[in-house]
Amino acid sequence: MPKGKRGAAGAGDKDTGNLYARGEALHRQGQLAEAKRLYEAVLRRQRDHGDALHMLGLLAHLVGKGIDDAFE
């Protein structure tokens, strides 16, 4: 990858990582609806983010519903 492009991609990855980390922190604090919102924001940026997909599945399991119905 050309040097100039690497910085731009790294910045986007860092932003996505920060969103995920904030979501994970909120999840640990029990703020599940807000954590879900941040995990979904991560997935809008990076559709194949395995950790965000996993955590959304955990949230759905915790509330005993499918992910679409979990927070309605």
All heavy atoms as a GROMACS GRO file, in nm:
protein
  547
    1MET      N    1   0.086  -0.118   0.000
    1MET     CA    2   0.000   0.000   0.000
    1MET      C    3   0.090   0.123   0.000
    1MET      O    4   0.183   0.131   0.080
    1MET     CB    5  -0.091  -0.003   0.123
    1MET     CG    6  -0.183   0.116   0.129
    1MET     SD    7  -0.288   0.119   0.278
    1MET     CE    8  -0.390  -0.022   0.252
    2PRO      N    9   0.060   0.223  -0.081
    2PRO     CA   10   0.141   0.345  -0.083
    2PRO      C   11   0.138   0.414   0.051
    2PRO      O   12   0.040   0.411   0.125
    2PRO     CB   13   0.074   0.431  -0.191
    2PRO     CG   14  -0.006   0.338  -0.274
    2PRO     CD   15  -0.042   0.224  -0.185
    3LYS      N   16   0.249   0.480   0.082
    3LYS     CA   17   0.265   0.543   0.212
    3LYS      C   18   0.153   0.641   0.246
    3LYS      O   19   0.101   0.641   0.356
    3LYS     CB   20   0.400   0.614   0.216
    3LYS     CG   21   0.446   0.650   0.352
    3LYS     CD   22   0.586   0.707   0.344
    3LYS     CE   23   0.655   0.693   0.476
    3LYS     NZ   24   0.794   0.736   0.469
    4GLY      N   25   0.111   0.723   0.152
    4GLY     CA   26   0.006   0.822   0.177
    4GLY      C   27  -0.128   0.759   0.211
    4GLY      O   28  -0.204   0.810   0.290
    5LYS      N   29  -0.156   0.645   0.155
    5LYS     CA   30  -0.284   0.578   0.180
    5LYS      C   31  -0.286   0.511   0.317
    5LYS      O   32  -0.389   0.500   0.379
    5LYS     CB   33  -0.310   0.474   0.072
    5LYS     CG   34  -0.318   0.531  -0.067
    5LYS     CD   35  -0.458   0.536  -0.111
    5LYS     CE   36  -0.463   0.584  -0.255
    5LYS     NZ   37  -0.591   0.618  -0.297
    6ARG      N   38  -0.172   0.465   0.364
    6ARG     CA   39  -0.167   0.391   0.488
    6ARG      C   40  -0.218   0.475   0.606
    6ARG      O   41  -0.292   0.427   0.690
    6ARG     CB   42  -0.023   0.347   0.516
    6ARG     CG   43  -0.014   0.254   0.633
    6ARG     CD   44   0.127   0.202   0.654
    6ARG     NE   45   0.169   0.129   0.537
    6ARG     CZ   46   0.292   0.131   0.487
    6ARG    NH1   47   0.385   0.204   0.544
    6ARG    NH2   48   0.324   0.062   0.381
    7GLY      N   49  -0.181   0.602   0.611
    7GLY     CA   50  -0.225   0.688   0.720
    7GLY      C   51  -0.375   0.705   0.723
    7GLY      O   52  -0.437   0.699   0.827
    8ALA      N   53  -0.438   0.721   0.608
    8ALA     CA   54  -0.583   0.739   0.602
    8ALA      C   55  -0.654   0.613   0.650
    8ALA      O   56  -0.749   0.619   0.726
    8ALA     CB   57  -0.626   0.776   0.461
    9ALA      N   58  -0.608   0.498   0.606
    9ALA     CA   59  -0.672   0.373   0.647
    9ALA      C   60  -0.652   0.351   0.796
    9ALA      O   61  -0.742   0.310   0.867
    9ALA     CB   62  -0.615   0.255   0.568
   10GLY      N   63  -0.532   0.382   0.846
   10GLY     CA   64  -0.506   0.365   0.988
   10GLY      C   65  -0.595   0.453   1.074
   10GLY      O   66  -0.642   0.412   1.178
   11ALA      N   67  -0.623   0.575   1.028
   11ALA     CA   68  -0.710   0.665   1.104
   11ALA      C   69  -0.850   0.609   1.112
   11ALA      O   70  -0.913   0.613   1.217
   11ALA     CB   71  -0.710   0.804   1.039
   12GLY      N   72  -0.901   0.558   1.003
   12GLY     CA   73  -1.034   0.499   1.003
   12GLY      C   74  -1.042   0.377   1.093
   12GLY      O   75  -1.138   0.358   1.168
   13ASP      N   76  -0.937   0.295   1.089
   13ASP     CA   77  -0.933   0.178   1.175
   13ASP      C   78  -0.929   0.218   1.322
   13ASP      O   79  -0.992   0.157   1.406
   13ASP     CB   80  -0.810   0.091   1.143
   13ASP     CG   81  -0.819   0.027   1.005
   13ASP    OD1   82  -0.930   0.022   0.949
   13ASP    OD2   83  -0.715  -0.018   0.956
   14LYS      N   84  -0.855   0.324   1.351
   14LYS     CA   85  -0.846   0.372   1.489
   14LYS      C   86  -0.981   0.423   1.538
   14LYS      O   87  -1.023   0.394   1.650
   14LYS     CB   88  -0.741   0.482   1.499
   14LYS     CG   89  -0.718   0.530   1.640
   14LYS     CD   90  -0.608   0.633   1.647
   14LYS     CE   91  -0.589   0.680   1.789
   14LYS     NZ   92  -0.484   0.781   1.799
   15ASP      N   93  -1.052   0.497   1.453
   15ASP     CA   94  -1.185   0.547   1.490
   15ASP      C   95  -1.281   0.431   1.516
   15ASP      O   96  -1.357   0.433   1.612
   15ASP     CB   97  -1.242   0.636   1.380
   15ASP     CG   98  -1.169   0.769   1.370
   15ASP    OD1   99  -1.096   0.806   1.465
   15ASP    OD2  100  -1.185   0.835   1.266
   16THR      N  101  -1.276   0.331   1.430
   16THR     CA  102  -1.361   0.214   1.448
   16THR      C  103  -1.325   0.142   1.577
   16THR      O  104  -1.413   0.101   1.654
   16THR     CB  105  -1.348   0.120   1.326
   16THR    OG1  106  -1.386   0.191   1.209
   16THR    CG2  107  -1.436  -0.003   1.341
   17GLY      N  108  -1.196   0.128   1.602
   17GLY     CA  109  -1.151   0.065   1.725
   17GLY      C  110  -1.195   0.142   1.849
   17GLY      O  111  -1.233   0.081   1.949
   18ASN      N  112  -1.191   0.274   1.841
   18ASN     CA  113  -1.236   0.356   1.953
   18ASN      C  114  -1.385   0.338   1.978
   18ASN      O  115  -1.429   0.330   2.093
   18ASN     CB  116  -1.204   0.503   1.929
   18ASN     CG  117  -1.057   0.535   1.943
   18ASN    OD1  118  -0.981   0.460   2.005
   18ASN    ND2  119  -1.014   0.644   1.882
   19LEU      N  120  -1.464   0.334   1.871
   19LEU     CA  121  -1.608   0.311   1.886
   19LEU      C  122  -1.634   0.177   1.953
   19LEU      O  123  -1.716   0.166   2.043
   19LEU     CB  124  -1.678   0.313   1.749
   19LEU     CG  125  -1.711   0.446   1.689
   19LEU    CD1  126  -1.768   0.427   1.548
   19LEU    CD2  127  -1.811   0.521   1.774
   20TYR      N  128  -1.563   0.075   1.904
   20TYR     CA  129  -1.581  -0.058   1.962
   20TYR      C  130  -1.544  -0.059   2.110
   20TYR      O  131  -1.617  -0.112   2.193
   20TYR     CB  132  -1.501  -0.164   1.885
   20TYR     CG  133  -1.512  -0.298   1.951
   20TYR    CD1  134  -1.626  -0.374   1.936
   20TYR    CD2  135  -1.412  -0.344   2.036
   20TYR    CE1  136  -1.640  -0.495   2.001
   20TYR    CE2  137  -1.425  -0.464   2.103
   20TYR     CZ  138  -1.540  -0.539   2.085
   20TYR     OH  139  -1.555  -0.658   2.151
   21ALA      N  140  -1.431   0.002   2.144
   21ALA     CA  141  -1.386   0.004   2.284
   21ALA      C  142  -1.487   0.076   2.373
   21ALA      O  143  -1.513   0.031   2.486
   21ALA     CB  144  -1.248   0.070   2.292
   22ARG      N  145  -1.543   0.185   2.324
   22ARG     CA  146  -1.646   0.256   2.402
   22ARG      C  147  -1.769   0.168   2.421
   22ARG      O  148  -1.828   0.165   2.529
   22ARG     CB  149  -1.682   0.387   2.334
   22ARG     CG  150  -1.573   0.492   2.350
   22ARG     CD  151  -1.596   0.623   2.279
   22ARG     NE  152  -1.734   0.663   2.263
   22ARG     CZ  153  -1.781   0.724   2.153
   22ARG    NH1  154  -1.702   0.752   2.052
   22ARG    NH2  155  -1.906   0.759   2.145
   23GLY      N  156  -1.808   0.098   2.314
   23GLY     CA  157  -1.923   0.007   2.325
   23GLY      C  158  -1.898  -0.104   2.425
   23GLY      O  159  -1.985  -0.137   2.506
   24GLU      N  160  -1.778  -0.158   2.421
   24GLU     CA  161  -1.743  -0.265   2.515
   24GLU      C  162  -1.744  -0.215   2.660
   24GLU      O  163  -1.792  -0.284   2.750
   24GLU     CB  164  -1.605  -0.319   2.477
   24GLU     CG  165  -1.572  -0.452   2.540
   24GLU     CD  166  -1.441  -0.506   2.488
   24GLU    OE1  167  -1.347  -0.427   2.464
   24GLU    OE2  168  -1.435  -0.628   2.472
   25ALA      N  169  -1.694  -0.094   2.682
   25ALA     CA  170  -1.695  -0.036   2.817
   25ALA      C  171  -1.839  -0.016   2.866
   25ALA      O  172  -1.871  -0.048   2.982
   25ALA     CB  173  -1.619   0.095   2.818
   26LEU      N  174  -1.925   0.036   2.779
   26LEU     CA  175  -2.065   0.055   2.817
   26LEU      C  176  -2.132  -0.079   2.845
   26LEU      O  177  -2.214  -0.091   2.938
   26LEU     CB  178  -2.139   0.131   2.707
   26LEU     CG  179  -2.099   0.278   2.693
   26LEU    CD1  180  -2.154   0.336   2.563
   26LEU    CD2  181  -2.148   0.357   2.813
   27HIS      N  182  -2.099  -0.179   2.766
   27HIS     CA  183  -2.154  -0.314   2.785
   27HIS      C  184  -2.118  -0.362   2.926
   27HIS      O  185  -2.205  -0.412   2.999
   27HIS     CB  186  -2.093  -0.404   2.678
   27HIS     CG  187  -2.157  -0.538   2.668
   27HIS    ND1  188  -2.166  -0.604   2.550
   27HIS    CD2  189  -2.213  -0.619   2.760
   27HIS    CE1  190  -2.225  -0.721   2.569
   27HIS    NE2  191  -2.254  -0.732   2.696
   28ARG      N  192  -1.992  -0.348   2.965
   28ARG     CA  193  -1.948  -0.391   3.098
   28ARG      C  194  -2.018  -0.314   3.210
   28ARG      O  195  -2.039  -0.366   3.319
   28ARG     CB  196  -1.796  -0.374   3.113
   28ARG     CG  197  -1.716  -0.480   3.042
   28ARG     CD  198  -1.570  -0.476   3.084
   28ARG     NE  199  -1.507  -0.347   3.060
   28ARG     CZ  200  -1.443  -0.312   2.948
   28ARG    NH1  201  -1.435  -0.398   2.849
   28ARG    NH2  202  -1.389  -0.193   2.936
   29GLN      N  203  -2.056  -0.189   3.182
   29GLN     CA  204  -2.125  -0.106   3.281
   29GLN      C  205  -2.275  -0.133   3.284
   29GLN      O  206  -2.347  -0.073   3.363
   29GLN     CB  207  -2.101   0.041   3.251
   29GLN     CG  208  -1.957   0.083   3.265
   29GLN     CD  209  -1.931   0.222   3.208
   29GLN    OE1  210  -2.023   0.294   3.172
   29GLN    NE2  211  -1.806   0.259   3.197
   30GLY      N  212  -2.323  -0.221   3.197
   30GLY     CA  213  -2.465  -0.254   3.194
   30GLY      C  214  -2.550  -0.161   3.110
   30GLY      O  215  -2.672  -0.172   3.110
   31GLN      N  216  -2.487  -0.071   3.038
   31GLN     CA  217  -2.561   0.021   2.950
   31GLN      C  218  -2.576  -0.045   2.813
   31GLN      O  219  -2.512  -0.008   2.715
   31GLN     CB  220  -2.486   0.154   2.942
   31GLN     CG  221  -2.477   0.224   3.076
   31GLN     CD  222  -2.402   0.355   3.066
   31GLN    OE1  223  -2.417   0.430   2.970
   31GLN    NE2  224  -2.321   0.384   3.167
   32LEU      N  225  -2.662  -0.146   2.808
   32LEU     CA  226  -2.670  -0.234   2.692
   32LEU      C  227  -2.725  -0.167   2.567
   32LEU      O  228  -2.676  -0.192   2.457
   32LEU     CB  229  -2.752  -0.359   2.727
   32LEU     CG  230  -2.699  -0.439   2.847
   32LEU    CD1  231  -2.784  -0.563   2.868
   32LEU    CD2  232  -2.552  -0.474   2.831
   33ALA      N  233  -2.825  -0.084   2.580
   33ALA     CA  234  -2.883  -0.018   2.461
   33ALA      C  235  -2.780   0.074   2.396
   33ALA      O  236  -2.767   0.077   2.273
   33ALA     CB  237  -3.009   0.059   2.499
   34GLU      N  238  -2.704   0.145   2.478
   34GLU     CA  239  -2.601   0.235   2.423
   34GLU      C  240  -2.486   0.154   2.362
   34GLU      O  241  -2.431   0.189   2.258
   34GLU     CB  242  -2.549   0.330   2.531
   34GLU     CG  243  -2.450   0.431   2.482
   34GLU     CD  244  -2.505   0.531   2.380
   34GLU    OE1  245  -2.628   0.542   2.365
   34GLU    OE2  246  -2.423   0.599   2.316
   35ALA      N  247  -2.450   0.044   2.426
   35ALA     CA  248  -2.346  -0.043   2.371
   35ALA      C  249  -2.389  -0.097   2.235
   35ALA      O  250  -2.310  -0.099   2.140
   35ALA     CB  251  -2.317  -0.158   2.468
   36LYS      N  252  -2.515  -0.138   2.226
   36LYS     CA  253  -2.568  -0.189   2.099
   36LYS      C  254  -2.557  -0.082   1.990
   36LYS      O  255  -2.516  -0.111   1.878
   36LYS     CB  256  -2.714  -0.231   2.115
   36LYS     CG  257  -2.779  -0.278   1.986
   36LYS     CD  258  -2.926  -0.313   2.011
   36LYS     CE  259  -2.994  -0.358   1.886
   36LYS     NZ  260  -3.039  -0.251   1.800
   37ARG      N  261  -2.589   0.041   2.024
   37ARG     CA  262  -2.582   0.150   1.927
   37ARG      C  263  -2.439   0.166   1.874
   37ARG      O  264  -2.417   0.184   1.755
   37ARG     CB  265  -2.631   0.280   1.991
   37ARG     CG  266  -2.644   0.395   1.893
   37ARG     CD  267  -2.683   0.524   1.962
   37ARG     NE  268  -2.577   0.579   2.045
   37ARG     CZ  269  -2.468   0.642   1.997
   37ARG    NH1  270  -2.452   0.658   1.868
   37ARG    NH2  271  -2.377   0.688   2.081
   38LEU      N  272  -2.341   0.158   1.964
   38LEU     CA  273  -2.202   0.174   1.921
   38LEU      C  274  -2.154   0.053   1.841
   38LEU      O  275  -2.082   0.070   1.742
   38LEU     CB  276  -2.113   0.198   2.042
   38LEU     CG  277  -2.132   0.335   2.106
   38LEU    CD1  278  -2.048   0.348   2.232
   38LEU    CD2  279  -2.098   0.446   2.009
   39TYR      N  280  -2.192  -0.068   1.880
   39TYR     CA  281  -2.155  -0.186   1.800
   39TYR      C  282  -2.212  -0.174   1.659
   39TYR      O  283  -2.145  -0.208   1.561
   39TYR     CB  284  -2.205  -0.315   1.864
   39TYR     CG  285  -2.144  -0.347   1.999
   39TYR    CD1  286  -2.220  -0.412   2.096
   39TYR    CD2  287  -2.012  -0.316   2.030
   39TYR    CE1  288  -2.165  -0.445   2.220
   39TYR    CE2  289  -1.958  -0.347   2.154
   39TYR     CZ  290  -2.035  -0.413   2.248
   39TYR     OH  291  -1.981  -0.444   2.370
   40GLU      N  292  -2.334  -0.126   1.648
   40GLU     CA  293  -2.395  -0.109   1.516
   40GLU      C  294  -2.321  -0.002   1.435
   40GLU      O  295  -2.305  -0.016   1.314
   40GLU     CB  296  -2.543  -0.075   1.529
   40GLU     CG  297  -2.625  -0.193   1.576
   40GLU     CD  298  -2.768  -0.159   1.612
   40GLU    OE1  299  -2.798  -0.040   1.638
   40GLU    OE2  300  -2.850  -0.252   1.614
   41ALA      N  301  -2.274   0.103   1.502
   41ALA     CA  302  -2.195   0.207   1.434
   41ALA      C  303  -2.065   0.147   1.381
   41ALA      O  304  -2.021   0.179   1.269
   41ALA     CB  305  -2.167   0.324   1.528
   42VAL      N  306  -2.003   0.060   1.459
   42VAL     CA  307  -1.881  -0.009   1.413
   42VAL      C  308  -1.912  -0.089   1.287
   42VAL      O  309  -1.838  -0.083   1.189
   42VAL     CB  310  -1.826  -0.102   1.524
   42VAL    CG1  311  -1.718  -0.195   1.468
   42VAL    CG2  312  -1.772  -0.020   1.641
   43LEU      N  313  -2.022  -0.161   1.288
   43LEU     CA  314  -2.057  -0.246   1.174
   43LEU      C  315  -2.096  -0.164   1.051
   43LEU      O  316  -2.079  -0.212   0.939
   43LEU     CB  317  -2.169  -0.343   1.213
   43LEU     CG  318  -2.124  -0.449   1.313
   43LEU    CD1  319  -2.244  -0.528   1.363
   43LEU    CD2  320  -2.019  -0.541   1.253
   44ARG      N  321  -2.145  -0.044   1.069
   44ARG     CA  322  -2.171   0.042   0.953
   44ARG      C  323  -2.039   0.082   0.887
   44ARG      O  324  -2.033   0.101   0.766
   44ARG     CB  325  -2.250   0.165   0.993
   44ARG     CG  326  -2.399   0.137   1.010
   44ARG     CD  327  -2.480   0.264   1.022
   44ARG     NE  328  -2.448   0.342   1.141
   44ARG     CZ  329  -2.498   0.320   1.262
   44ARG    NH1  330  -2.583   0.221   1.281
   44ARG    NH2  331  -2.464   0.398   1.364
   45ARG      N  332  -1.934   0.094   0.966
   45ARG     CA  333  -1.802   0.130   0.912
   45ARG      C  334  -1.728   0.008   0.859
   45ARG      O  335  -1.652   0.018   0.764
   45ARG     CB  336  -1.716   0.193   1.022
   45ARG     CG  337  -1.764   0.329   1.065
   45ARG     CD  338  -1.688   0.374   1.188
   45ARG     NE  339  -1.729   0.507   1.226
   45ARG     CZ  340  -1.648   0.611   1.229
   45ARG    NH1  341  -1.522   0.598   1.197
   45ARG    NH2  342  -1.694   0.728   1.265
   46GLN      N  343  -1.745  -0.105   0.927
   46GLN     CA  344  -1.671  -0.227   0.891
   46GLN      C  345  -1.764  -0.346   0.911
   46GLN      O  346  -1.776  -0.400   1.021
   46GLN     CB  347  -1.546  -0.239   0.978
   46GLN     CG  348  -1.459  -0.355   0.943
   46GLN     CD  349  -1.337  -0.364   1.034
   46GLN    OE1  350  -1.295  -0.266   1.095
   46GLN    NE2  351  -1.282  -0.483   1.045
   47ARG      N  352  -1.830  -0.386   0.803
   47ARG     CA  353  -1.934  -0.488   0.810
   47ARG      C  354  -1.888  -0.623   0.865
   47ARG      O  355  -1.967  -0.698   0.920
   47ARG     CB  356  -1.995  -0.511   0.672
   47ARG     CG  357  -2.075  -0.393   0.623
   47ARG     CD  358  -2.128  -0.411   0.484
   47ARG     NE  359  -2.193  -0.539   0.472
   47ARG     CZ  360  -2.235  -0.590   0.359
   47ARG    NH1  361  -2.218  -0.525   0.247
   47ARG    NH2  362  -2.294  -0.707   0.355
   48ASP      N  363  -1.760  -0.654   0.850
   48ASP     CA  364  -1.710  -0.784   0.894
   48ASP      C  365  -1.632  -0.776   1.025
   48ASP      O  366  -1.548  -0.861   1.053
   48ASP     CB  367  -1.622  -0.846   0.784
   48ASP     CG  368  -1.498  -0.764   0.754
   48ASP    OD1  369  -1.490  -0.647   0.799
   48ASP    OD2  370  -1.409  -0.815   0.685
   49HIS      N  371  -1.662  -0.679   1.109
   49HIS     CA  372  -1.594  -0.664   1.239
   49HIS      C  373  -1.644  -0.776   1.331
   49HIS      O  374  -1.753  -0.769   1.388
   49HIS     CB  375  -1.623  -0.526   1.298
   49HIS     CG  376  -1.536  -0.489   1.412
   49HIS    ND1  377  -1.551  -0.544   1.538
   49HIS    CD2  378  -1.431  -0.403   1.419
   49HIS    CE1  379  -1.460  -0.492   1.618
   49HIS    NE2  380  -1.386  -0.406   1.548
   50GLY      N  381  -1.563  -0.880   1.344
   50GLY     CA  382  -1.604  -0.999   1.418
   50GLY      C  383  -1.639  -0.974   1.563
   50GLY      O  384  -1.736  -1.032   1.615
   51ASP      N  385  -1.563  -0.889   1.630
   51ASP     CA  386  -1.591  -0.863   1.772
   51ASP      C  387  -1.725  -0.792   1.791
   51ASP      O  388  -1.801  -0.826   1.881
   51ASP     CB  389  -1.479  -0.782   1.835
   51ASP     CG  390  -1.349  -0.861   1.848
   51ASP    OD1  391  -1.356  -0.984   1.864
   51ASP    OD2  392  -1.242  -0.798   1.844
   52ALA      N  393  -1.753  -0.694   1.706
   52ALA     CA  394  -1.882  -0.624   1.717
   52ALA      C  395  -1.998  -0.718   1.688
   52ALA      O  396  -2.101  -0.714   1.757
   52ALA     CB  397  -1.885  -0.502   1.624
   53LEU      N  398  -1.982  -0.803   1.586
   53LEU     CA  399  -2.087  -0.902   1.556
   53LEU      C  400  -2.109  -0.995   1.676
   53LEU      O  401  -2.222  -1.023   1.714
   53LEU     CB  402  -2.048  -0.983   1.433
   53LEU     CG  403  -2.056  -0.910   1.300
   53LEU    CD1  404  -1.984  -0.990   1.192
   53LEU    CD2  405  -2.200  -0.886   1.261
   54HIS      N  406  -2.000  -1.040   1.735
   54HIS     CA  407  -2.008  -1.129   1.850
   54HIS      C  408  -2.079  -1.062   1.967
   54HIS      O  409  -2.167  -1.122   2.030
   54HIS     CB  410  -1.866  -1.173   1.890
   54HIS     CG  411  -1.863  -1.255   2.014
   54HIS    ND1  412  -1.900  -1.387   2.017
   54HIS    CD2  413  -1.828  -1.222   2.141
   54HIS    CE1  414  -1.887  -1.433   2.140
   54HIS    NE2  415  -1.844  -1.334   2.217
   55MET      N  416  -2.041  -0.938   1.996
   55MET     CA  417  -2.100  -0.869   2.110
   55MET      C  418  -2.249  -0.841   2.089
   55MET      O  419  -2.327  -0.848   2.184
   55MET     CB  420  -2.023  -0.740   2.141
   55MET     CG  421  -1.879  -0.766   2.185
   55MET     SD  422  -1.864  -0.879   2.325
   55MET     CE  423  -1.886  -0.765   2.459
   56LEU      N  424  -2.288  -0.812   1.965
   56LEU     CA  425  -2.431  -0.795   1.938
   56LEU      C  426  -2.506  -0.926   1.964
   56LEU      O  427  -2.616  -0.926   2.019
   56LEU     CB  428  -2.454  -0.750   1.793
   56LEU     CG  429  -2.442  -0.602   1.768
   56LEU    CD1  430  -2.452  -0.573   1.618
   56LEU    CD2  431  -2.547  -0.524   1.842
   57GLY      N  432  -2.445  -1.037   1.926
   57GLY     CA  433  -2.506  -1.166   1.954
   57GLY      C  434  -2.518  -1.192   2.103
   57GLY      O  435  -2.620  -1.243   2.150
   58LEU      N  436  -2.415  -1.156   2.178
   58LEU     CA  437  -2.420  -1.170   2.323
   58LEU      C  438  -2.532  -1.086   2.384
   58LEU      O  439  -2.603  -1.132   2.473
   58LEU     CB  440  -2.287  -1.129   2.386
   58LEU     CG  441  -2.178  -1.232   2.391
   58LEU    CD1  442  -2.050  -1.171   2.448
   58LEU    CD2  443  -2.219  -1.351   2.472
   59LEU      N  444  -2.544  -0.963   2.335
   59LEU     CA  445  -2.651  -0.877   2.386
   59LEU      C  446  -2.788  -0.939   2.361
   59LEU      O  447  -2.874  -0.939   2.449
   59LEU     CB  448  -2.644  -0.738   2.321
   59LEU     CG  449  -2.531  -0.648   2.366
   59LEU    CD1  450  -2.532  -0.519   2.286
   59LEU    CD2  451  -2.541  -0.619   2.514
   60ALA      N  452  -2.808  -0.991   2.241
   60ALA     CA  453  -2.936  -1.055   2.209
   60ALA      C  454  -2.960  -1.174   2.301
   60ALA      O  455  -3.071  -1.194   2.351
   60ALA     CB  456  -2.938  -1.098   2.063
   61HIS      N  457  -2.856  -1.251   2.326
   61HIS     CA  458  -2.869  -1.366   2.415
   61HIS      C  459  -2.902  -1.321   2.558
   61HIS      O  460  -2.986  -1.381   2.625
   61HIS     CB  461  -2.740  -1.448   2.413
   61HIS     CG  462  -2.742  -1.564   2.505
   61HIS    ND1  463  -2.815  -1.678   2.478
   61HIS    CD2  464  -2.681  -1.584   2.625
   61HIS    CE1  465  -2.800  -1.763   2.578
   61HIS    NE2  466  -2.719  -1.708   2.667
   62LEU      N  467  -2.835  -1.215   2.603
   62LEU     CA  468  -2.858  -1.165   2.739
   62LEU      C  469  -3.003  -1.125   2.762
   62LEU      O  470  -3.057  -1.146   2.871
   62LEU     CB  471  -2.769  -1.045   2.768
   62LEU     CG  472  -2.624  -1.075   2.799
   62LEU    CD1  473  -2.543  -0.945   2.805
   62LEU    CD2  474  -2.611  -1.150   2.931
   63VAL      N  475  -3.064  -1.064   2.662
   63VAL     CA  476  -3.202  -1.021   2.679
   63VAL      C  477  -3.301  -1.127   2.633
   63VAL      O  478  -3.420  -1.108   2.644
   63VAL     CB  479  -3.229  -0.885   2.611
   63VAL    CG1  480  -3.144  -0.776   2.674
   63VAL    CG2  481  -3.207  -0.891   2.464
   64GLY      N  482  -3.249  -1.239   2.581
   64GLY     CA  483  -3.335  -1.353   2.546
   64GLY      C  484  -3.420  -1.333   2.423
   64GLY      O  485  -3.526  -1.390   2.412
   65LYS      N  486  -3.376  -1.249   2.330
   65LYS     CA  487  -3.453  -1.222   2.210
   65LYS      C  488  -3.359  -1.219   2.090
   65LYS      O  489  -3.238  -1.212   2.107
   65LYS     CB  490  -3.523  -1.086   2.220
   65LYS     CG  491  -3.623  -1.074   2.332
   65LYS     CD  492  -3.685  -0.938   2.330
   65LYS     CE  493  -3.787  -0.925   2.442
   65LYS     NZ  494  -3.852  -0.796   2.441
   66GLY      N  495  -3.420  -1.216   1.973
   66GLY     CA  496  -3.342  -1.190   1.853
   66GLY      C  497  -3.291  -1.047   1.856
   66GLY      O  498  -3.349  -0.961   1.921
   67ILE      N  499  -3.184  -1.021   1.785
   67ILE     CA  500  -3.122  -0.889   1.793
   67ILE      C  501  -3.215  -0.777   1.748
   67ILE      O  502  -3.213  -0.668   1.803
   67ILE     CB  503  -2.987  -0.886   1.715
   67ILE    CG1  504  -2.905  -0.765   1.754
   67ILE    CG2  505  -3.009  -0.892   1.565
   67ILE    CD1  506  -2.857  -0.765   1.894
   68ASP      N  507  -3.302  -0.802   1.652
   68ASP     CA  508  -3.394  -0.698   1.606
   68ASP      C  509  -3.500  -0.663   1.709
   68ASP      O  510  -3.547  -0.551   1.716
   68ASP     CB  511  -3.460  -0.737   1.473
   68ASP     CG  512  -3.362  -0.740   1.359
   68ASP    OD1  513  -3.262  -0.664   1.363
   68ASP    OD2  514  -3.384  -0.817   1.266
   69ASP      N  515  -3.536  -0.761   1.792
   69ASP     CA  516  -3.641  -0.739   1.892
   69ASP      C  517  -3.585  -0.709   2.031
   69ASP      O  518  -3.661  -0.675   2.121
   69ASP     CB  519  -3.728  -0.865   1.903
   69ASP     CG  520  -3.797  -0.899   1.773
   69ASP    OD1  521  -3.833  -0.805   1.700
   69ASP    OD2  522  -3.812  -1.018   1.743
   70ALA      N  523  -3.456  -0.719   2.048
   70ALA     CA  524  -3.395  -0.715   2.181
   70ALA      C  525  -3.414  -0.581   2.252
   70ALA      O  526  -3.422  -0.578   2.373
   70ALA     CB  527  -3.248  -0.749   2.172
   71PHE      N  528  -3.425  -0.472   2.178
   71PHE     CA  529  -3.424  -0.341   2.244
   71PHE      C  530  -3.545  -0.257   2.208
   71PHE      O  531  -3.542  -0.137   2.219
   71PHE     CB  532  -3.294  -0.268   2.209
   71PHE     CG  533  -3.175  -0.342   2.263
   71PHE    CD1  534  -3.110  -0.435   2.186
   71PHE    CD2  535  -3.134  -0.321   2.392
   71PHE    CE1  536  -3.002  -0.505   2.237
   71PHE    CE2  537  -3.026  -0.391   2.444
   71PHE     CZ  538  -2.960  -0.484   2.366
   72GLU      N  539  -3.650  -0.322   2.167
   72GLU     CA  540  -3.772  -0.247   2.134
   72GLU      C  541  -3.864  -0.239   2.253
   72GLU      O  542  -3.862  -0.315   2.342
   72GLU     CB  543  -3.844  -0.314   2.016
   72GLU     CG  544  -3.763  -0.300   1.890
   72GLU     CD  545  -3.832  -0.362   1.772
   72GLU    OE1  546  -3.944  -0.415   1.784
   72GLU    OE2  547  -3.772  -0.359   1.666
   0.00000   0.00000   0.00000
